Amino acid sequence: MKFSTKTFRKTAAIGLVALATVGMTACNRQQAAPGGTTASDGKAIVIGLAVANLQADFFNQIKQSVEAEAAAKGVTVQVADAGGDSATQVNQIQDFITRQVSAIIYIPAGATAAGVPVKAAAQAKIPVVNVDRNAPDAPGNTFIASDSVTAAKTLGEYVVKEQKGKGNIAILQGQIGTTPQVDREKGFKEAIDAAPGMKIVTEQPADWAQDKGFAVAQDMIQANPNLSVFFGQADAMALGAAQAVANANLSPKPMVVGFDGDKAGIQGVIDDKINATMVQQTQLMGKMAVDSAIELVNGQQVPAEQLQPAFLLTNADKDKAKEYLNQHP
């Protein structure tokens, strides 16, 4: 997602309001319901879940996992969907602060001003659990995500092996500057740089979106008809590229790989639309986010980073793909 100067000023202005009004909140949390997990002061734990964009299946899976774990622990969850807009999300988190939630699980909508909500919550003494994305200037109390550098390197090594060490690669990037975009690019390029016969000939942002992935891939094919590999830094972009490849009727057909292991991506592997993806453990991450939030509320120590492995899934293992569709890790 690209941000204009006007959008950045709007986001920054909202952030300043958030920081300025935090001091007005009081520590007056609601009383706990019988049987629920409580804070050390005996009051109910209420978690605010700030999601980047619930139109993405990946974020929906995390939301569902958070809600399931919270229900199991007797904890209340309030959900806010930013719809991919950072300024909206800053405002939503300020609302959580005003409501005096116990903790916030935060999936930033973008790189711009991503640290503003964390700073505002810190002033209100509300712990923040960042999931999938972290703000370098203001990281959350803990960061839960896939080890995207290692996972993307694994994916790149698979590409090198399948291409027998030779090929021209196109990369469809996510939102520039976000944690997953930076880490996936780093890991993938580490693998490609180790193979002298592999060359990245073009890379362009497609902002995690399938329609943009399709349009960008079409332009890439026109400019570079000899492409042999497309890497979509998310499954949605990979599926868009796969459609562009199919429409172009290229021979030999380029391989297409993605990242996330969302439902559409896994189905794409089963249907041979994409060759491989890296499956992230969304159910585990959502559970860990709730458990970490509860621990932080109760003053316990939590690691600054909690990185989890992602799993390579290829179209040579469709039984595993069907297993993931039935029970996502």
Backbone bond lengths (Angstrom), bond angles and torsions (degrees), N, CA, C in turn:
res aa  C-N    CA-C-N  psi(-1)  N-CA   C-N-CA  omega(-1)  CA-C   N-CA-C  phi
1 M - - - 1.455 - - 1.512 110.24 -
2 K 1.331 116.98 132.16 1.448 120.68 179.51 1.520 109.70 -99.68
3 F 1.319 116.79 142.73 1.454 122.41 -177.52 1.519 109.70 -116.30
4 S 1.329 116.83 127.64 1.452 121.15 175.08 1.514 109.87 -79.06
5 T 1.342 116.01 167.60 1.468 120.03 177.15 1.515 110.21 -59.56
6 K 1.349 116.02 -38.09 1.468 119.78 179.68 1.519 110.86 -62.77
7 T 1.383 116.74 -42.83 1.458 120.22 179.76 1.514 111.05 -64.66
8 F 1.342 116.00 -41.21 1.464 118.84 -179.60 1.522 110.77 -63.30
9 R 1.373 116.65 -42.18 1.470 119.10 179.93 1.522 110.82 -63.58
10 K 1.344 114.94 -38.68 1.467 118.64 178.28 1.529 110.27 -62.28
11 T 1.349 115.70 -45.83 1.462 120.06 -179.72 1.515 111.11 -62.51
12 A 1.323 115.45 -45.13 1.470 119.33 -179.07 1.524 111.43 -63.34
13 A 1.341 116.09 -39.28 1.472 119.49 -179.89 1.511 111.08 -63.71
14 I 1.350 116.14 -42.66 1.457 119.75 177.82 1.522 110.14 -63.18
15 G 1.356 115.16 -39.79 1.458 118.91 179.07 1.507 112.45 -61.30
16 L 1.340 117.61 -40.02 1.459 120.84 178.97 1.525 111.36 -64.83
17 V 1.346 115.55 -39.01 1.464 119.21 176.81 1.521 109.91 -63.19
18 A 1.369 115.84 -41.65 1.459 120.06 179.56 1.519 110.84 -59.60
19 L 1.327 116.45 -46.87 1.459 119.95 -178.45 1.523 111.51 -66.15
20 A 1.313 116.38 -36.47 1.454 120.28 -176.14 1.517 112.19 -71.98
21 T 1.349 117.09 -29.54 1.454 119.35 -174.05 1.518 113.80 -96.59
22 V 1.349 116.50 -6.57 1.455 119.23 -178.81 1.514 111.81 -57.88
23 G 1.321 117.10 -39.98 1.454 121.28 -176.17 1.512 114.07 -62.72
24 M 1.349 116.93 -14.17 1.458 120.88 -179.06 1.521 112.25 -81.19
25 T 1.365 117.45 -13.56 1.455 119.73 -176.86 1.522 109.97 -77.84
26 A 1.309 115.92 155.08 1.467 121.71 179.86 1.514 109.41 -123.49
27 C 1.326 116.46 159.15 1.458 121.37 -179.51 1.520 109.48 -87.76
28 N 1.313 116.76 71.31 1.455 122.35 -173.48 1.513 109.04 -125.16
29 R 1.333 117.32 63.19 1.444 121.68 -174.55 1.524 110.95 -78.91
30 Q 1.370 114.52 157.26 1.455 119.48 -175.83 1.519 111.33 -69.60
31 Q 1.328 116.71 159.16 1.449 121.77 179.06 1.525 110.32 -74.77
32 A 1.323 115.71 149.89 1.461 120.85 -176.84 1.521 111.04 -73.99
33 A 1.344 114.48 145.79 1.455 120.17 171.79 1.525 108.54 -80.63
34 P 1.346 117.40 150.91 1.462 119.91 -179.94 1.526 111.00 -58.46
35 G 1.334 117.03 136.09 1.456 121.60 176.19 1.503 115.26 87.25
36 G 1.332 118.56 -12.06 1.457 121.20 -177.89 1.521 111.69 -85.32
37 T 1.350 115.15 158.58 1.459 120.31 173.84 1.519 108.97 -69.19
38 T 1.311 116.62 133.36 1.455 120.30 -176.81 1.518 111.24 -119.44
39 A 1.316 114.53 163.11 1.458 120.45 172.48 1.526 108.86 -75.41
40 S 1.321 115.65 171.01 1.461 119.62 -177.79 1.525 112.54 -63.70
41 D 1.352 116.37 -19.26 1.465 119.33 177.50 1.522 112.17 -89.15
42 G 1.341 117.64 5.00 1.452 122.15 176.96 1.515 114.80 85.88
43 K 1.321 117.34 -1.33 1.467 120.26 -178.66 1.520 111.12 -90.64
44 A 1.322 115.54 159.76 1.456 121.21 -176.87 1.520 110.84 -65.04
45 I 1.324 116.13 147.36 1.462 121.87 174.70 1.524 108.83 -96.30
46 V 1.328 114.85 124.57 1.461 121.95 177.18 1.525 107.62 -121.32
47 I 1.323 116.09 123.22 1.459 121.20 -178.36 1.525 109.73 -107.38
48 G 1.324 115.85 129.57 1.456 120.58 172.19 1.520 109.06 -91.96
49 L 1.329 117.23 123.77 1.465 122.09 179.16 1.524 108.61 -105.89
50 A 1.321 116.58 108.40 1.471 122.72 -179.90 1.526 108.27 -99.81
51 V 1.328 116.52 108.55 1.464 122.20 -173.80 1.523 109.85 -103.37
52 A 1.327 116.10 140.81 1.465 121.21 -178.30 1.515 112.07 -62.65
53 N 1.340 116.91 -49.72 1.463 120.32 -175.21 1.526 109.21 -166.74
54 L 1.332 117.05 109.08 1.458 120.85 -177.42 1.520 113.09 -77.26
55 Q 1.323 118.27 -1.42 1.461 119.69 171.90 1.526 110.88 -71.79
56 A 1.321 117.25 -19.10 1.468 121.90 178.29 1.524 109.53 -88.13
57 D 1.332 116.47 128.04 1.463 121.25 -178.68 1.523 111.57 -59.91
58 F 1.327 117.36 -35.85 1.461 121.40 179.67 1.530 110.89 -55.82
59 F 1.332 116.78 -47.50 1.458 120.41 -178.82 1.529 111.14 -72.17
60 N 1.320 116.94 -31.87 1.466 119.84 176.04 1.519 111.20 -64.06
61 Q 1.335 115.93 -39.38 1.467 119.15 178.47 1.522 111.23 -62.92
62 I 1.324 116.76 -41.72 1.467 119.66 177.42 1.528 110.23 -63.78
63 K 1.322 116.95 -43.32 1.471 121.21 178.48 1.526 110.66 -57.78
64 Q 1.321 117.09 -46.75 1.460 120.68 -179.33 1.521 111.15 -62.50
65 S 1.324 116.59 -39.51 1.460 120.08 179.03 1.527 111.14 -67.10
66 V 1.342 116.67 -41.78 1.466 121.11 177.38 1.523 109.81 -59.58
67 E 1.314 116.88 -46.86 1.471 120.56 -178.20 1.532 111.43 -64.64
68 A 1.344 117.11 -39.08 1.464 120.37 179.86 1.529 111.15 -66.10
69 E 1.328 117.20 -44.83 1.471 120.47 -179.62 1.527 110.63 -67.92
70 A 1.332 116.52 -38.98 1.463 119.85 178.32 1.527 110.79 -63.30
71 A 1.331 116.37 -41.26 1.468 119.78 178.44 1.527 110.70 -63.63
72 A 1.339 115.97 -39.87 1.466 119.95 179.10 1.524 111.68 -65.09
73 K 1.326 117.09 -31.14 1.464 121.39 -178.55 1.533 112.53 -94.97
74 G 1.327 117.85 -0.55 1.460 120.25 -179.89 1.516 113.29 71.13
75 V 1.338 115.78 33.70 1.461 122.14 -178.07 1.528 109.35 -111.16
76 T 1.320 117.02 141.50 1.461 121.84 178.51 1.524 110.83 -86.06
77 V 1.339 116.66 139.01 1.466 121.89 176.71 1.519 109.38 -122.26
78 Q 1.331 116.13 130.46 1.459 122.51 173.02 1.521 107.44 -110.89
79 V 1.337 117.80 126.96 1.462 122.50 -172.36 1.523 110.81 -108.03
80 A 1.340 115.83 137.05 1.465 122.28 174.04 1.524 108.35 -130.54
81 D 1.315 116.74 126.76 1.467 122.87 -179.99 1.523 109.09 -104.61
82 A 1.341 116.87 119.36 1.460 120.94 -177.40 1.522 112.92 -80.38
83 G 1.333 117.28 -12.12 1.455 119.53 -179.90 1.522 112.83 61.00
84 G 1.341 116.82 26.69 1.453 121.16 178.62 1.515 115.12 82.87
85 D 1.332 118.27 8.06 1.464 121.35 -175.59 1.524 110.56 -111.71
86 S 1.330 116.67 119.91 1.466 121.35 -177.08 1.521 112.72 -65.26
87 A 1.338 117.11 -40.47 1.460 120.28 -178.93 1.522 111.07 -63.25
88 T 1.331 116.16 -41.45 1.466 120.46 176.34 1.519 110.45 -60.63
89 Q 1.320 116.16 -41.75 1.457 119.59 -177.07 1.523 112.62 -66.88
90 V 1.325 117.62 -38.67 1.468 120.52 176.39 1.530 109.76 -57.90
91 N 1.324 115.65 -43.10 1.462 120.76 179.58 1.528 111.35 -65.53
92 Q 1.333 116.52 -40.62 1.463 120.59 179.76 1.523 111.77 -64.45
93 I 1.316 117.07 -39.40 1.462 119.55 -179.88 1.526 110.89 -71.78
94 Q 1.324 116.92 -33.92 1.462 118.69 173.41 1.528 110.04 -60.88
95 D 1.340 116.79 -36.27 1.461 120.58 176.74 1.524 110.97 -64.25
96 F 1.349 117.12 -40.59 1.468 120.12 174.65 1.527 110.74 -58.76
97 I 1.321 116.12 -42.74 1.462 120.63 -179.20 1.526 110.29 -64.25
98 T 1.326 116.16 -42.71 1.464 120.38 178.28 1.526 111.35 -62.07
99 R 1.330 116.29 -36.76 1.469 121.05 178.23 1.533 112.12 -74.79
100 Q 1.332 116.14 -9.86 1.458 122.64 178.72 1.533 112.36 63.35
101 V 1.341 115.79 48.12 1.462 119.29 174.59 1.524 109.00 -62.95
102 S 1.330 115.52 160.97 1.467 120.53 -178.06 1.517 112.13 -78.38
103 A 1.337 116.45 -35.90 1.464 122.53 -178.59 1.518 108.38 -155.88
104 I 1.327 115.96 161.93 1.458 121.75 178.84 1.515 109.38 -126.06
105 I 1.331 116.38 128.96 1.466 122.40 168.51 1.514 106.23 -98.09
106 Y 1.313 116.19 121.76 1.466 121.98 -165.44 1.523 111.05 -124.37
107 I 1.340 116.05 118.07 1.467 122.48 171.64 1.522 106.29 -112.78
108 P 1.336 119.05 98.96 1.463 121.58 -174.33 1.527 113.16 -57.45
109 A 1.328 115.38 141.03 1.467 121.67 -179.84 1.522 112.07 -77.79
110 G 1.329 118.45 -16.41 1.461 121.45 179.83 1.506 109.83 -174.02
111 A 1.327 115.23 -179.58 1.453 119.94 -178.87 1.523 112.32 -80.81
112 T 1.345 117.24 -29.27 1.458 121.36 -176.18 1.523 110.85 -66.60
113 A 1.319 116.70 123.52 1.479 123.83 176.69 1.520 112.90 56.36
114 A 1.349 117.97 26.47 1.462 120.77 -178.01 1.524 112.09 -63.68
115 G 1.330 117.33 -24.09 1.451 119.91 -178.87 1.514 114.78 -82.94
116 V 1.348 117.26 -14.55 1.471 120.77 -176.10 1.532 112.07 -59.09
117 P 1.341 119.72 -48.37 1.467 118.88 -179.97 1.520 113.67 -62.74
118 V 1.349 117.19 -35.14 1.461 120.45 -179.92 1.531 110.07 -65.02
119 K 1.338 116.61 -42.70 1.461 120.70 178.82 1.529 111.01 -64.18
120 A 1.337 116.31 -40.77 1.462 120.07 179.26 1.518 111.04 -64.47
121 A 1.339 116.83 -43.57 1.464 120.55 179.06 1.523 111.00 -65.06
122 A 1.323 116.96 -38.52 1.468 120.30 179.49 1.523 111.03 -61.91
123 Q 1.333 116.14 -40.06 1.469 119.09 178.08 1.527 111.49 -63.08
124 A 1.326 116.19 -31.36 1.471 120.65 179.23 1.523 111.90 -88.30
125 K 1.358 115.94 3.80 1.472 122.15 -179.90 1.533 111.34 61.21
126 I 1.329 115.95 38.00 1.459 122.58 176.43 1.527 107.91 -108.37
127 P 1.332 119.01 118.46 1.468 120.62 -179.08 1.530 111.72 -68.48
128 V 1.324 115.22 149.85 1.460 122.11 -177.85 1.525 109.86 -124.38
129 V 1.329 115.13 129.61 1.465 122.38 173.76 1.524 107.08 -107.64
130 N 1.321 117.00 110.56 1.463 120.41 176.39 1.523 109.95 -85.36
131 V 1.333 115.94 136.38 1.457 121.69 178.96 1.528 108.90 -124.09
132 D 1.321 116.67 131.86 1.460 125.66 175.55 1.527 113.87 72.68
133 R 1.331 117.49 -38.33 1.462 121.14 -177.39 1.524 109.28 -134.57
134 N 1.334 115.57 143.98 1.460 120.62 -178.56 1.525 108.79 -134.19
135 A 1.314 116.61 149.96 1.467 120.87 177.73 1.528 108.77 -95.61
136 P 1.331 118.95 116.97 1.467 120.63 -177.01 1.525 112.99 -58.64
137 D 1.349 116.72 -33.53 1.465 119.53 -177.44 1.521 112.64 -81.10
138 A 1.342 116.83 -18.11 1.466 120.53 -179.30 1.523 109.23 -153.65
139 P 1.333 117.18 73.80 1.470 119.77 -179.02 1.518 111.46 -67.67
140 G 1.330 116.16 154.37 1.453 120.59 175.84 1.523 110.91 -68.72
141 N 1.332 115.99 174.94 1.468 120.20 177.97 1.520 110.91 -62.05
142 T 1.330 116.36 -30.03 1.455 121.65 172.15 1.518 108.00 -149.27
143 F 1.332 115.72 153.37 1.461 122.22 -178.14 1.518 108.50 -124.58
144 I 1.348 116.82 119.65 1.455 123.14 -178.48 1.526 108.01 -113.52
145 A 1.325 116.31 123.77 1.465 120.26 -178.05 1.509 109.39 -164.53
146 S 1.330 115.45 172.75 1.454 119.97 168.44 1.527 108.90 -72.40
147 D 1.308 116.11 153.82 1.460 121.19 170.63 1.525 106.21 -78.41
148 S 1.338 115.47 81.64 1.458 120.59 -170.23 1.519 113.23 -67.89
149 V 1.326 117.96 -30.21 1.459 119.92 178.66 1.533 109.44 -64.35
150 T 1.317 116.56 -51.00 1.462 120.82 179.95 1.525 111.42 -63.52
151 A 1.342 116.48 -42.65 1.463 120.73 -178.30 1.525 111.38 -64.65
152 A 1.326 116.68 -44.30 1.465 120.09 -179.80 1.530 111.02 -66.98
153 K 1.322 116.96 -33.03 1.458 119.74 175.71 1.531 110.37 -65.29
154 T 1.331 116.69 -41.35 1.466 121.30 176.12 1.525 110.58 -59.12
155 L 1.325 115.91 -43.70 1.463 120.56 178.87 1.531 110.62 -63.65
156 G 1.326 116.50 -42.86 1.460 120.49 178.59 1.520 112.06 -62.74
157 E 1.326 116.58 -38.83 1.467 120.17 178.41 1.528 111.04 -65.98
158 Y 1.325 116.34 -35.84 1.475 120.53 174.82 1.526 110.19 -62.96
159 V 1.328 117.43 -43.33 1.462 121.72 178.87 1.530 110.19 -60.99
160 V 1.325 116.89 -46.82 1.469 121.15 179.97 1.530 110.58 -58.70
161 K 1.322 115.99 -44.15 1.465 120.74 -179.51 1.522 111.03 -63.54
162 E 1.334 116.59 -47.01 1.470 120.47 -177.65 1.526 111.85 -66.59
163 Q 1.327 116.40 -31.37 1.464 121.14 -179.96 1.529 112.59 -89.53
164 K 1.336 115.67 2.93 1.470 121.07 -178.56 1.531 112.00 55.03
165 G 1.328 114.06 36.24 1.466 120.37 172.65 1.510 115.93 77.59
166 K 1.354 118.15 9.15 1.462 120.40 -179.47 1.528 109.97 -135.67
167 G 1.349 115.97 137.53 1.458 118.25 176.27 1.508 113.21 160.00
168 N 1.322 114.94 160.87 1.463 123.79 177.05 1.520 109.02 -106.15
169 I 1.325 116.14 127.97 1.465 121.94 -170.03 1.526 111.01 -114.68
170 A 1.334 114.92 140.11 1.463 122.76 170.89 1.526 108.42 -115.50
171 I 1.329 117.12 134.48 1.466 121.92 178.87 1.521 109.44 -114.06
172 L 1.330 115.91 126.41 1.461 122.12 172.47 1.522 106.86 -99.27
173 Q 1.332 115.78 112.59 1.464 121.32 -172.36 1.523 112.17 -88.86
174 G 1.331 115.07 151.75 1.457 120.55 171.42 1.516 110.41 -80.03
175 Q 1.329 116.57 -164.84 1.470 120.70 178.68 1.527 108.77 -58.48
176 I 1.313 115.91 119.62 1.453 120.90 -175.62 1.533 110.45 -61.46
177 G 1.324 115.11 131.63 1.460 121.04 176.69 1.508 115.19 94.01
178 T 1.355 118.32 -13.48 1.461 119.52 176.44 1.525 109.15 -73.86
179 T 1.325 116.42 154.48 1.461 121.17 -176.03 1.528 112.95 -53.81
180 P 1.348 119.34 -50.37 1.471 117.51 -178.38 1.522 113.28 -65.13
181 Q 1.335 117.76 -35.28 1.467 119.40 178.97 1.532 110.35 -63.51
182 V 1.310 116.59 -47.17 1.463 121.33 -178.20 1.531 111.06 -64.07
183 D 1.328 116.47 -46.61 1.463 120.31 -174.80 1.530 112.05 -71.17
184 R 1.332 116.91 -39.51 1.470 119.26 -179.71 1.523 110.97 -68.24
185 E 1.306 116.37 -36.62 1.461 119.66 177.15 1.535 110.14 -65.17
186 K 1.318 115.64 -44.15 1.461 120.08 -178.85 1.523 111.49 -60.33
187 G 1.329 116.53 -50.99 1.455 120.38 -176.86 1.518 112.86 -64.74
188 F 1.327 116.78 -43.17 1.463 120.97 -178.98 1.527 110.35 -63.39
189 K 1.319 116.23 -43.71 1.462 119.89 -178.67 1.527 112.03 -67.85
190 E 1.325 117.34 -30.20 1.466 119.38 175.62 1.526 110.21 -59.31
191 A 1.335 116.40 -41.96 1.467 120.23 179.81 1.526 111.34 -69.64
192 I 1.328 116.35 -42.48 1.467 120.37 -177.40 1.529 110.76 -69.12
193 D 1.318 116.93 -38.59 1.477 120.35 -179.99 1.520 112.03 -62.70
194 A 1.321 116.41 -24.18 1.469 119.92 -179.94 1.526 112.40 -81.65
195 A 1.338 117.02 -3.38 1.468 121.64 -179.43 1.532 108.69 -118.74
196 P 1.321 118.84 98.67 1.470 121.63 -174.68 1.527 114.33 -57.13
197 G 1.338 117.40 -26.88 1.461 120.04 -178.79 1.520 114.59 -82.27
198 M 1.330 117.39 -6.79 1.468 122.07 179.09 1.526 108.87 -98.09
199 K 1.310 116.49 137.15 1.461 120.50 -177.71 1.524 110.72 -137.17
200 I 1.326 116.21 128.97 1.472 121.07 172.79 1.526 106.81 -85.11
201 V 1.328 116.14 111.50 1.469 119.91 -174.12 1.525 113.02 -99.57
202 T 1.332 117.02 -17.57 1.459 119.40 178.67 1.521 109.85 -158.79
203 E 1.319 116.96 144.03 1.471 122.72 173.39 1.520 109.06 -149.33
204 Q 1.331 115.56 133.24 1.455 121.54 -177.67 1.527 109.70 -144.91
205 P 1.325 117.67 148.50 1.473 120.21 176.76 1.524 111.29 -70.28
206 A 1.326 115.10 141.06 1.467 121.96 170.94 1.524 110.53 -130.35
207 D 1.348 115.81 8.67 1.472 123.15 167.60 1.523 114.62 55.21
208 W 1.340 117.11 35.36 1.466 123.65 175.18 1.535 113.45 71.80
209 A 1.321 120.07 1.61 1.466 122.58 -170.15 1.520 112.45 -101.37
210 Q 1.335 116.92 140.82 1.460 121.38 -178.87 1.525 111.91 -68.23
211 D 1.334 117.58 -41.75 1.464 119.21 -179.17 1.530 110.79 -65.81
212 K 1.325 116.61 -38.95 1.465 119.20 176.89 1.521 110.99 -69.90
213 G 1.325 116.78 -35.65 1.452 120.22 176.39 1.520 111.47 -60.95
214 F 1.317 116.42 -40.38 1.469 121.86 177.79 1.528 110.46 -63.02
215 A 1.332 116.68 -48.91 1.467 120.95 -177.39 1.526 111.87 -65.44
216 V 1.339 116.10 -44.00 1.461 120.18 179.87 1.525 110.79 -64.77
217 A 1.331 116.77 -42.59 1.467 120.19 -179.77 1.526 111.40 -64.38
218 Q 1.329 116.98 -36.88 1.465 120.02 176.36 1.528 110.76 -59.57
219 D 1.327 116.08 -45.33 1.468 120.14 178.66 1.530 110.91 -63.94
220 M 1.321 116.42 -39.19 1.463 120.51 179.33 1.525 111.13 -62.59
221 I 1.327 116.40 -42.59 1.471 121.21 -179.08 1.522 110.68 -64.65
222 Q 1.326 116.66 -40.93 1.464 119.91 179.10 1.525 111.32 -63.59
223 A 1.318 116.16 -39.80 1.466 120.33 -177.92 1.533 112.54 -80.85
224 N 1.340 116.27 -27.49 1.473 121.07 -175.74 1.537 109.20 -137.03
225 P 1.316 118.30 77.85 1.475 120.59 -175.55 1.520 114.17 -66.37
226 N 1.333 118.15 -11.81 1.464 120.71 -177.73 1.531 112.93 -99.09
227 L 1.305 117.51 23.61 1.463 120.74 177.61 1.520 110.63 -66.14
228 S 1.325 115.87 140.45 1.468 119.98 179.53 1.524 113.34 -117.03
229 V 1.347 116.81 -13.55 1.467 120.79 -178.91 1.531 109.87 -144.68
230 F 1.348 115.26 136.71 1.468 121.53 168.28 1.522 107.95 -117.02
231 F 1.333 115.72 127.59 1.464 120.84 172.76 1.520 108.57 -112.48
232 G 1.325 116.08 110.33 1.461 121.33 172.38 1.513 108.34 -91.25
233 Q 1.319 117.59 122.27 1.472 120.07 -176.58 1.525 112.78 -69.35
234 A 1.334 116.83 -1.98 1.462 123.60 167.56 1.525 107.15 -144.77
235 D 1.325 116.67 154.69 1.465 120.64 -177.44 1.522 112.82 -58.51
236 A 1.325 116.80 -36.60 1.466 119.25 -178.86 1.524 110.60 -58.79
237 M 1.330 117.20 -45.15 1.461 120.77 179.28 1.527 111.02 -67.80
238 A 1.326 116.89 -36.71 1.460 120.57 177.66 1.528 110.49 -63.27
239 L 1.324 117.23 -40.69 1.463 120.64 178.78 1.527 110.86 -67.12
240 G 1.325 117.06 -36.02 1.460 120.12 174.41 1.516 111.10 -63.19
241 A 1.333 116.56 -43.07 1.461 120.85 177.77 1.520 111.04 -64.09
242 A 1.338 116.77 -38.87 1.465 120.69 179.57 1.525 110.87 -61.58
243 Q 1.324 116.40 -38.42 1.470 119.56 177.75 1.518 110.99 -67.02
244 A 1.323 117.08 -40.13 1.462 120.84 177.35 1.522 111.27 -63.09
245 V 1.335 116.65 -40.12 1.458 121.61 177.99 1.525 110.26 -63.57
246 A 1.341 116.08 -43.86 1.466 119.89 179.68 1.524 111.18 -63.14
247 N 1.322 116.87 -42.36 1.468 120.68 -179.31 1.525 111.81 -65.12
248 A 1.345 115.89 -33.88 1.465 120.02 -177.70 1.527 112.29 -78.23
249 N 1.345 115.76 -14.89 1.474 120.90 178.19 1.532 111.35 53.23
250 L 1.323 115.34 47.77 1.459 120.68 -177.04 1.534 111.72 -74.14
251 S 1.319 115.70 145.40 1.459 121.53 176.61 1.540 109.08 -140.19
252 P 1.327 116.64 122.04 1.457 127.37 -1.39 1.533 112.05 -69.56
253 K 1.299 115.08 154.25 1.463 120.64 -177.43 1.530 110.28 -72.67
254 P 1.333 117.66 125.68 1.471 119.13 177.15 1.525 111.94 -64.82
255 M 1.319 116.49 150.12 1.454 119.36 172.61 1.528 109.12 -81.84
256 V 1.331 115.76 150.65 1.464 122.50 -178.68 1.518 107.98 -129.61
257 V 1.327 117.07 127.94 1.463 121.50 178.60 1.524 109.47 -128.17
258 G 1.319 114.95 151.15 1.462 120.55 -178.17 1.516 111.79 -130.42
259 F 1.314 114.58 -164.10 1.472 121.00 -177.72 1.527 107.08 -157.20
260 D 1.305 116.77 135.97 1.470 127.56 174.85 1.515 110.41 134.83
261 G 1.356 116.50 -48.62 1.456 118.97 -175.00 1.507 111.73 70.77
262 D 1.363 116.52 36.07 1.461 118.21 173.53 1.528 108.67 -76.24
263 K 1.340 117.34 176.21 1.469 120.58 -173.20 1.523 111.95 -59.89
264 A 1.334 116.28 -43.29 1.459 119.32 -179.11 1.527 111.06 -66.78
265 G 1.313 116.86 -36.97 1.451 120.50 179.10 1.519 111.64 -67.10
266 I 1.321 116.62 -44.45 1.466 120.48 178.29 1.527 110.48 -63.16
267 Q 1.319 116.57 -42.62 1.465 119.62 177.02 1.523 110.74 -63.72
268 G 1.333 115.98 -34.46 1.457 120.32 176.50 1.524 112.38 -63.03
269 V 1.324 116.84 -35.18 1.462 121.29 175.03 1.526 109.88 -66.61
270 I 1.318 116.76 -45.18 1.469 121.05 179.79 1.524 110.75 -60.86
271 D 1.336 115.99 -40.12 1.469 121.19 -176.72 1.533 113.02 -86.08
272 D 1.321 117.79 4.15 1.468 123.43 -179.21 1.530 112.95 62.58
273 K 1.322 116.88 25.46 1.461 119.82 173.58 1.526 110.10 -77.80
274 I 1.330 115.68 -37.74 1.459 120.42 174.02 1.521 108.24 -125.59
275 N 1.328 115.65 151.60 1.460 120.41 -174.94 1.519 113.57 -81.52
276 A 1.329 115.90 -30.73 1.464 118.74 -175.47 1.524 110.07 -164.77
277 T 1.326 114.87 159.27 1.460 122.07 171.72 1.524 108.12 -148.16
278 M 1.321 115.59 165.08 1.458 121.03 173.04 1.527 107.33 -103.90
279 V 1.321 116.83 120.77 1.461 121.89 -175.34 1.530 109.60 -89.38
280 Q 1.322 115.90 117.38 1.458 121.37 177.53 1.530 110.46 -86.41
281 Q 1.321 115.85 152.06 1.464 121.30 -176.98 1.537 110.50 -90.42
282 T 1.308 115.34 74.17 1.465 120.07 -175.66 1.525 112.86 -64.12
283 Q 1.323 116.80 -38.95 1.464 119.37 -178.94 1.524 110.50 -66.46
284 L 1.315 116.19 -41.28 1.463 120.25 177.78 1.522 110.76 -64.73
285 M 1.339 117.36 -44.18 1.463 120.36 -177.12 1.523 111.70 -64.01
286 G 1.333 116.81 -40.07 1.463 119.36 178.04 1.519 111.75 -63.52
287 K 1.332 116.22 -43.08 1.471 120.83 178.17 1.521 110.55 -62.49
288 M 1.327 116.20 -46.22 1.464 120.39 -180.00 1.523 111.33 -61.50
289 A 1.330 116.96 -36.72 1.464 120.45 -179.16 1.524 111.29 -62.38
290 V 1.333 116.44 -44.03 1.469 120.37 178.83 1.521 110.60 -65.72
291 D 1.328 116.29 -47.26 1.472 119.91 -178.45 1.534 111.08 -62.20
292 S 1.340 116.61 -39.32 1.470 120.15 178.74 1.524 110.71 -67.26
293 A 1.333 116.76 -39.07 1.464 120.44 178.81 1.530 110.67 -61.28
294 I 1.325 115.95 -43.97 1.473 120.09 179.37 1.529 110.36 -62.85
295 E 1.323 116.23 -43.60 1.470 119.73 179.45 1.526 111.62 -62.67
296 L 1.325 116.66 -41.70 1.473 120.29 179.88 1.528 110.93 -66.17
297 V 1.319 117.02 -40.19 1.464 120.40 178.62 1.534 110.45 -59.67
298 N 1.319 115.06 -34.80 1.467 119.87 -178.29 1.521 113.25 -91.76
299 G 1.343 116.15 14.09 1.452 120.41 173.17 1.514 115.51 76.66
300 Q 1.330 117.80 15.94 1.454 121.05 179.71 1.529 110.50 -84.29
301 Q 1.315 115.51 157.14 1.451 121.68 178.53 1.530 110.09 -80.56
302 V 1.331 116.38 134.43 1.460 122.64 178.83 1.530 107.44 -129.97
303 P 1.346 118.78 138.32 1.472 119.98 179.91 1.529 111.88 -57.20
304 A 1.306 116.51 145.41 1.467 120.62 179.18 1.515 111.70 -64.55
305 E 1.334 117.70 -32.97 1.470 122.91 177.17 1.517 109.49 -129.83
306 Q 1.340 115.82 138.20 1.460 121.74 175.97 1.535 107.36 -132.67
307 L 1.332 115.85 82.76 1.458 121.23 -175.33 1.525 109.97 -91.36
308 Q 1.344 114.98 136.29 1.452 121.86 -176.67 1.529 110.58 -116.20
309 P 1.336 117.50 149.66 1.466 119.06 177.45 1.528 111.78 -71.56
310 A 1.323 115.63 150.26 1.459 121.96 169.30 1.524 107.55 -110.46
311 F 1.337 117.05 157.92 1.462 121.07 -170.75 1.527 111.17 -113.38
312 L 1.326 116.06 131.00 1.456 120.96 176.36 1.527 109.54 -71.09
313 L 1.331 115.97 126.33 1.463 122.45 176.53 1.524 108.29 -123.67
314 T 1.325 117.30 122.05 1.461 121.39 -179.09 1.527 110.20 -118.44
315 N 1.328 115.55 165.34 1.461 118.78 179.92 1.533 112.57 -74.67
316 A 1.321 117.20 4.00 1.465 121.20 170.81 1.527 111.38 -85.11
317 D 1.328 117.46 -8.02 1.471 121.56 -177.76 1.531 109.24 -131.12
318 K 1.324 115.63 68.39 1.465 119.94 -176.89 1.528 112.70 -74.43
319 D 1.322 117.00 -23.60 1.466 119.00 175.25 1.530 110.18 -64.50
320 K 1.328 115.89 -41.32 1.466 119.49 177.01 1.530 110.56 -64.86
321 A 1.324 116.42 -38.23 1.463 120.60 178.26 1.530 110.73 -61.08
322 K 1.318 116.50 -43.03 1.474 120.00 178.89 1.522 110.86 -66.54
323 E 1.320 116.01 -35.15 1.465 120.57 176.20 1.532 110.86 -62.37
324 Y 1.340 115.94 -42.86 1.465 119.93 178.75 1.519 111.61 -65.75
325 L 1.328 117.58 -34.80 1.459 119.99 177.64 1.524 111.10 -64.88
326 N 1.323 116.67 -37.92 1.463 121.09 -179.35 1.520 112.35 -76.31
327 Q 1.325 115.58 -36.12 1.476 120.58 -178.64 1.516 108.52 -144.66
328 H 1.318 116.37 96.43 1.464 119.65 -178.40 1.525 109.80 -73.87
329 P 1.334 116.54 139.43 1.474 118.51 -179.00 1.524 112.29 -70.75
